[in-house]
Amino acid sequence: MSARSRRKGAAFEREIAIRLNDARIPGWDARRGLGQTRSGAEVCDVEGSAYWIECKCGRRPNLYAALAQAEEARDERAPVVVARKNSTGGGAPSVDTVTMRLEDWIELVRRATS
């Protein structure tokens, strides 16, 4: 991975942490995982939340590979992938998405609606 790609990924992780903090979710203190500068296996990309958050951005972020990476590295927290597909220059804006396992999403909805 090039230095430019690493910088871009780190900037995306910081942006997501800021956006999560701006959402003022009770009990969360989102921040970029400090272990990212040493080894991606030490911590998730964004710490301080109820989920194991991996962030991916690029032309074609591989959501399944990212979810598998989070599954393999996670602790007891449910894995979540936050992804951004870079704009291809056609004028369409980038859209950030969240990918998670269906059973985790069902549990999330169950808690939110009970």
BAGU-390481 format. One record per atom (N, C-alpha, C): residue number from 0; residue in three letters; chain; atom name; x, y, z. Coordinates in steps of 0.1 Angstrom, whole numbers. Layout:
residues N
<NUM, ala, A, CA, <X, Y, Z>>
...
end
This chain:
residues 114
<0, met, A, N, <8, -12, 0>>
<0, met, A, CA, <0, 0, 0>>
<0, met, A, C, <9, 12, 0>>
<1, ser, A, N, <6, 22, -8>>
<1, ser, A, CA, <14, 34, -9>>
<1, ser, A, C, <12, 43, 3>>
<2, ala, A, N, <21, 52, 5>>
<2, ala, A, CA, <20, 62, 15>>
<2, ala, A, C, <7, 71, 13>>
<3, arg, A, N, <4, 74, 1>>
<3, arg, A, CA, <-8, 82, -2>>
<3, arg, A, C, <-20, 75, 2>>
<4, ser, A, N, <-21, 62, -1>>
<4, ser, A, CA, <-33, 54, 3>>
<4, ser, A, C, <-34, 53, 18>>
<5, arg, A, N, <-23, 51, 25>>
<5, arg, A, CA, <-23, 50, 40>>
<5, arg, A, C, <-28, 64, 46>>
<6, arg, A, N, <-23, 75, 40>>
<6, arg, A, CA, <-28, 88, 45>>
<6, arg, A, C, <-43, 90, 43>>
<7, lys, A, N, <-47, 86, 31>>
<7, lys, A, CA, <-61, 87, 28>>
<7, lys, A, C, <-70, 79, 37>>
<8, gly, A, N, <-66, 66, 40>>
<8, gly, A, CA, <-73, 58, 49>>
<8, gly, A, C, <-73, 63, 63>>
<9, ala, A, N, <-62, 69, 68>>
<9, ala, A, CA, <-61, 75, 81>>
<9, ala, A, C, <-70, 87, 82>>
<10, ala, A, N, <-71, 95, 72>>
<10, ala, A, CA, <-79, 107, 72>>
<10, ala, A, C, <-94, 102, 72>>
<11, phe, A, N, <-97, 92, 65>>
<11, phe, A, CA, <-111, 87, 65>>
<11, phe, A, C, <-115, 82, 79>>
<12, glu, A, N, <-106, 74, 85>>
<12, glu, A, CA, <-108, 69, 99>>
<12, glu, A, C, <-111, 81, 108>>
<13, arg, A, N, <-102, 91, 107>>
<13, arg, A, CA, <-104, 103, 116>>
<13, arg, A, C, <-118, 110, 113>>
<14, glu, A, N, <-121, 111, 101>>
<14, glu, A, CA, <-134, 117, 97>>
<14, glu, A, C, <-146, 110, 103>>
<15, ile, A, N, <-145, 96, 102>>
<15, ile, A, CA, <-156, 88, 107>>
<15, ile, A, C, <-157, 90, 122>>
<16, ala, A, N, <-146, 90, 129>>
<16, ala, A, CA, <-146, 92, 144>>
<16, ala, A, C, <-152, 106, 147>>
<17, ile, A, N, <-149, 116, 140>>
<17, ile, A, CA, <-154, 129, 142>>
<17, ile, A, C, <-169, 129, 140>>
<18, arg, A, N, <-174, 123, 129>>
<18, arg, A, CA, <-188, 122, 126>>
<18, arg, A, C, <-196, 114, 137>>
<19, leu, A, N, <-190, 103, 142>>
<19, leu, A, CA, <-197, 96, 153>>
<19, leu, A, C, <-198, 104, 165>>
<20, asn, A, N, <-187, 112, 168>>
<20, asn, A, CA, <-188, 120, 180>>
<20, asn, A, C, <-198, 131, 178>>
<21, asp, A, N, <-198, 137, 166>>
<21, asp, A, CA, <-208, 147, 164>>
<21, asp, A, C, <-223, 142, 165>>
<22, ala, A, N, <-225, 129, 164>>
<22, ala, A, CA, <-238, 123, 165>>
<22, ala, A, C, <-242, 122, 180>>
<23, arg, A, N, <-233, 124, 189>>
<23, arg, A, CA, <-235, 124, 203>>
<23, arg, A, C, <-242, 112, 208>>
<24, ile, A, N, <-237, 100, 205>>
<24, ile, A, CA, <-242, 87, 209>>
<24, ile, A, C, <-238, 85, 223>>
<25, pro, A, N, <-248, 83, 232>>
<25, pro, A, CA, <-245, 82, 247>>
<25, pro, A, C, <-235, 70, 249>>
<26, gly, A, N, <-224, 73, 257>>
<26, gly, A, CA, <-214, 63, 260>>
<26, gly, A, C, <-203, 61, 250>>
<27, trp, A, N, <-204, 68, 239>>
<27, trp, A, CA, <-193, 66, 229>>
<27, trp, A, C, <-184, 78, 229>>
<28, asp, A, N, <-171, 75, 227>>
<28, asp, A, CA, <-160, 85, 226>>
<28, asp, A, C, <-151, 80, 215>>
<29, ala, A, N, <-156, 82, 202>>
<29, ala, A, CA, <-150, 76, 191>>
<29, ala, A, C, <-136, 83, 188>>
<30, arg, A, N, <-126, 75, 184>>
<30, arg, A, CA, <-113, 81, 180>>
<30, arg, A, C, <-106, 70, 172>>
<31, arg, A, N, <-97, 75, 164>>
<31, arg, A, CA, <-90, 65, 155>>
<31, arg, A, C, <-82, 56, 164>>
<32, gly, A, N, <-82, 43, 161>>
<32, gly, A, CA, <-74, 33, 169>>
<32, gly, A, C, <-59, 36, 168>>
<33, leu, A, N, <-53, 38, 180>>
<33, leu, A, CA, <-39, 42, 180>>
<33, leu, A, C, <-30, 31, 175>>
<34, gly, A, N, <-34, 19, 176>>
<34, gly, A, CA, <-25, 8, 171>>
<34, gly, A, C, <-24, 7, 156>>
<35, gln, A, N, <-32, 15, 149>>
<35, gln, A, CA, <-32, 15, 135>>
<35, gln, A, C, <-18, 19, 129>>
<36, thr, A, N, <-11, 27, 136>>
<36, thr, A, CA, <2, 31, 131>>
<36, thr, A, C, <12, 20, 132>>
<37, arg, A, N, <9, 10, 141>>
<37, arg, A, CA, <19, -1, 143>>
<37, arg, A, C, <14, -14, 136>>
<38, ser, A, N, <2, -18, 139>>
<38, ser, A, CA, <-3, -31, 134>>
<38, ser, A, C, <-18, -30, 134>>
<39, gly, A, N, <-24, -32, 122>>
<39, gly, A, CA, <-38, -32, 121>>
<39, gly, A, C, <-45, -42, 129>>
<40, ala, A, N, <-38, -53, 134>>
<40, ala, A, CA, <-45, -63, 141>>
<40, ala, A, C, <-47, -60, 156>>
<41, glu, A, N, <-41, -49, 161>>
<41, glu, A, CA, <-41, -46, 175>>
<41, glu, A, C, <-55, -40, 179>>
<42, val, A, N, <-60, -31, 171>>
<42, val, A, CA, <-73, -24, 174>>
<42, val, A, C, <-81, -22, 162>>
<43, cys, A, N, <-93, -19, 163>>
<43, cys, A, CA, <-101, -16, 152>>
<43, cys, A, C, <-98, -2, 147>>
<44, asp, A, N, <-103, 2, 135>>
<44, asp, A, CA, <-100, 15, 129>>
<44, asp, A, C, <-105, 26, 137>>
<45, val, A, N, <-117, 25, 143>>
<45, val, A, CA, <-123, 35, 151>>
<45, val, A, C, <-127, 29, 164>>
<46, glu, A, N, <-121, 33, 175>>
<46, glu, A, CA, <-123, 28, 188>>
<46, glu, A, C, <-133, 37, 196>>
<47, gly, A, N, <-137, 32, 207>>
<47, gly, A, CA, <-146, 40, 216>>
<47, gly, A, C, <-161, 39, 213>>
<48, ser, A, N, <-165, 28, 206>>
<48, ser, A, CA, <-179, 26, 203>>
<48, ser, A, C, <-183, 12, 207>>
<49, ala, A, N, <-196, 9, 206>>
<49, ala, A, CA, <-201, -4, 209>>
<49, ala, A, C, <-198, -15, 198>>
<50, tyr, A, N, <-192, -11, 187>>
<50, tyr, A, CA, <-189, -20, 176>>
<50, tyr, A, C, <-175, -20, 173>>
<51, trp, A, N, <-171, -31, 166>>
<51, trp, A, CA, <-157, -32, 160>>
<51, trp, A, C, <-158, -26, 146>>
<52, ile, A, N, <-153, -13, 145>>
<52, ile, A, CA, <-155, -6, 133>>
<52, ile, A, C, <-142, -6, 124>>
<53, glu, A, N, <-144, -11, 112>>
<53, glu, A, CA, <-134, -11, 102>>
<53, glu, A, C, <-138, -1, 91>>
<54, cys, A, N, <-129, 7, 87>>
<54, cys, A, CA, <-132, 18, 76>>
<54, cys, A, C, <-124, 14, 64>>
<55, lys, A, N, <-131, 15, 53>>
<55, lys, A, CA, <-125, 13, 39>>
<55, lys, A, C, <-130, 24, 30>>
<56, cys, A, N, <-120, 29, 22>>
<56, cys, A, CA, <-124, 38, 11>>
<56, cys, A, C, <-115, 35, -1>>
<57, gly, A, N, <-120, 38, -12>>
<57, gly, A, CA, <-113, 35, -25>>
<57, gly, A, C, <-122, 34, -37>>
<58, arg, A, N, <-117, 31, -48>>
<58, arg, A, CA, <-125, 29, -60>>
<58, arg, A, C, <-135, 18, -59>>
<59, arg, A, N, <-130, 7, -53>>
<59, arg, A, CA, <-139, -5, -52>>
<59, arg, A, C, <-136, -12, -38>>
<60, pro, A, N, <-141, -5, -27>>
<60, pro, A, CA, <-138, -12, -14>>
<60, pro, A, C, <-145, -25, -13>>
<61, asn, A, N, <-138, -35, -9>>
<61, asn, A, CA, <-143, -49, -9>>
<61, asn, A, C, <-149, -51, 5>>
<62, leu, A, N, <-163, -49, 5>>
<62, leu, A, CA, <-170, -50, 18>>
<62, leu, A, C, <-169, -64, 24>>
<63, tyr, A, N, <-170, -74, 16>>
<63, tyr, A, CA, <-169, -88, 22>>
<63, tyr, A, C, <-156, -91, 28>>
<64, ala, A, N, <-145, -86, 22>>
<64, ala, A, CA, <-132, -88, 27>>
<64, ala, A, C, <-130, -80, 40>>
<65, ala, A, N, <-135, -68, 40>>
<65, ala, A, CA, <-134, -59, 52>>
<65, ala, A, C, <-142, -65, 64>>
<66, leu, A, N, <-154, -70, 61>>
<66, leu, A, CA, <-162, -77, 71>>
<66, leu, A, C, <-155, -89, 77>>
<67, ala, A, N, <-149, -97, 68>>
<67, ala, A, CA, <-141, -109, 72>>
<67, ala, A, C, <-129, -105, 81>>
<68, gln, A, N, <-122, -94, 77>>
<68, gln, A, CA, <-111, -88, 85>>
<68, gln, A, C, <-116, -85, 99>>
<69, ala, A, N, <-127, -78, 100>>
<69, ala, A, CA, <-133, -74, 112>>
<69, ala, A, C, <-137, -86, 121>>
<70, glu, A, N, <-143, -96, 114>>
<70, glu, A, CA, <-147, -108, 121>>
<70, glu, A, C, <-135, -115, 127>>
<71, glu, A, N, <-124, -116, 120>>
<71, glu, A, CA, <-112, -123, 125>>
<71, glu, A, C, <-105, -115, 136>>
<72, ala, A, N, <-105, -102, 136>>
<72, ala, A, CA, <-97, -94, 145>>
<72, ala, A, C, <-105, -90, 157>>
<73, arg, A, N, <-118, -90, 157>>
<73, arg, A, CA, <-127, -84, 167>>
<73, arg, A, C, <-126, -91, 181>>
<74, asp, A, N, <-131, -83, 190>>
<74, asp, A, CA, <-133, -88, 204>>
<74, asp, A, C, <-148, -92, 205>>
<75, glu, A, N, <-154, -89, 216>>
<75, glu, A, CA, <-168, -93, 218>>
<75, glu, A, C, <-178, -84, 210>>
<76, arg, A, N, <-173, -73, 205>>
<76, arg, A, CA, <-181, -63, 198>>
<76, arg, A, C, <-185, -68, 184>>
<77, ala, A, N, <-197, -65, 180>>
<77, ala, A, CA, <-201, -69, 166>>
<77, ala, A, C, <-194, -61, 156>>
<78, pro, A, N, <-190, -67, 145>>
<78, pro, A, CA, <-182, -60, 134>>
<78, pro, A, C, <-191, -52, 125>>
<79, val, A, N, <-185, -40, 122>>
<79, val, A, CA, <-192, -31, 113>>
<79, val, A, C, <-182, -25, 103>>
<80, val, A, N, <-185, -24, 91>>
<80, val, A, CA, <-176, -18, 81>>
<80, val, A, C, <-183, -5, 76>>
<81, val, A, N, <-175, 6, 77>>
<81, val, A, CA, <-179, 19, 72>>
<81, val, A, C, <-171, 21, 59>>
<82, ala, A, N, <-178, 23, 48>>
<82, ala, A, CA, <-171, 23, 35>>
<82, ala, A, C, <-175, 35, 27>>
<83, arg, A, N, <-166, 40, 19>>
<83, arg, A, CA, <-168, 51, 10>>
<83, arg, A, C, <-162, 47, -4>>
<84, lys, A, N, <-170, 47, -14>>
<84, lys, A, CA, <-166, 45, -28>>
<84, lys, A, C, <-162, 58, -33>>
<85, asn, A, N, <-150, 60, -37>>
<85, asn, A, CA, <-145, 73, -42>>
<85, asn, A, C, <-153, 76, -55>>
<86, ser, A, N, <-155, 89, -56>>
<86, ser, A, CA, <-161, 94, -68>>
<86, ser, A, C, <-153, 91, -80>>
<87, thr, A, N, <-159, 87, -91>>
<87, thr, A, CA, <-152, 84, -103>>
<87, thr, A, C, <-150, 96, -113>>
<88, gly, A, N, <-153, 108, -108>>
<88, gly, A, CA, <-152, 119, -116>>
<88, gly, A, C, <-164, 122, -125>>
<89, gly, A, N, <-174, 114, -124>>
<89, gly, A, CA, <-187, 117, -132>>
<89, gly, A, C, <-196, 126, -125>>
<90, gly, A, N, <-192, 133, -115>>
<90, gly, A, CA, <-200, 142, -108>>
<90, gly, A, C, <-209, 136, -97>>
<91, ala, A, N, <-210, 123, -96>>
<91, ala, A, CA, <-217, 117, -85>>
<91, ala, A, C, <-210, 118, -72>>
<92, pro, A, N, <-216, 123, -61>>
<92, pro, A, CA, <-209, 124, -49>>
<92, pro, A, C, <-207, 111, -42>>
<93, ser, A, N, <-196, 110, -34>>
<93, ser, A, CA, <-194, 98, -26>>
<93, ser, A, C, <-204, 96, -16>>
<94, val, A, N, <-208, 84, -13>>
<94, val, A, CA, <-218, 80, -3>>
<94, val, A, C, <-211, 71, 7>>
<95, asp, A, N, <-212, 74, 20>>
<95, asp, A, CA, <-207, 65, 30>>
<95, asp, A, C, <-218, 55, 34>>
<96, thr, A, N, <-214, 42, 35>>
<96, thr, A, CA, <-223, 31, 38>>
<96, thr, A, C, <-218, 23, 50>>
<97, val, A, N, <-227, 16, 56>>
<97, val, A, CA, <-224, 7, 67>>
<97, val, A, C, <-228, -7, 63>>
<98, thr, A, N, <-219, -17, 66>>
<98, thr, A, CA, <-222, -31, 63>>
<98, thr, A, C, <-220, -38, 76>>
<99, met, A, N, <-230, -47, 79>>
<99, met, A, CA, <-228, -55, 91>>
<99, met, A, C, <-236, -68, 88>>
<100, arg, A, N, <-233, -78, 97>>
<100, arg, A, CA, <-240, -91, 96>>
<100, arg, A, C, <-255, -89, 99>>
<101, leu, A, N, <-263, -97, 92>>
<101, leu, A, CA, <-278, -95, 93>>
<101, leu, A, C, <-282, -98, 108>>
<102, glu, A, N, <-277, -108, 114>>
<102, glu, A, CA, <-281, -111, 128>>
<102, glu, A, C, <-278, -99, 137>>
<103, asp, A, N, <-266, -92, 135>>
<103, asp, A, CA, <-263, -81, 143>>
<103, asp, A, C, <-273, -69, 140>>
<104, trp, A, N, <-276, -67, 128>>
<104, trp, A, CA, <-286, -57, 124>>
<104, trp, A, C, <-300, -60, 130>>
<105, ile, A, N, <-304, -72, 130>>
<105, ile, A, CA, <-317, -76, 136>>
<105, ile, A, C, <-317, -73, 151>>
<106, glu, A, N, <-306, -76, 158>>
<106, glu, A, CA, <-305, -73, 172>>
<106, glu, A, C, <-305, -58, 174>>
<107, leu, A, N, <-298, -50, 166>>
<107, leu, A, CA, <-298, -36, 167>>
<107, leu, A, C, <-312, -30, 166>>
<108, val, A, N, <-320, -35, 156>>
<108, val, A, CA, <-334, -30, 154>>
<108, val, A, C, <-342, -35, 165>>
<109, arg, A, N, <-340, -47, 170>>
<109, arg, A, CA, <-348, -52, 181>>
<109, arg, A, C, <-347, -43, 193>>
<110, arg, A, N, <-334, -40, 196>>
<110, arg, A, CA, <-332, -31, 208>>
<110, arg, A, C, <-338, -17, 206>>
<111, ala, A, N, <-337, -12, 194>>
<111, ala, A, CA, <-342, 2, 191>>
<111, ala, A, C, <-357, 3, 191>>
<112, thr, A, N, <-364, -9, 189>>
<112, thr, A, CA, <-378, -8, 188>>
<112, thr, A, C, <-385, -14, 201>>
<113, ser, A, N, <-377, -18, 211>>
<113, ser, A, CA, <-384, -24, 223>>
<113, ser, A, C, <-384, -14, 234>>
end
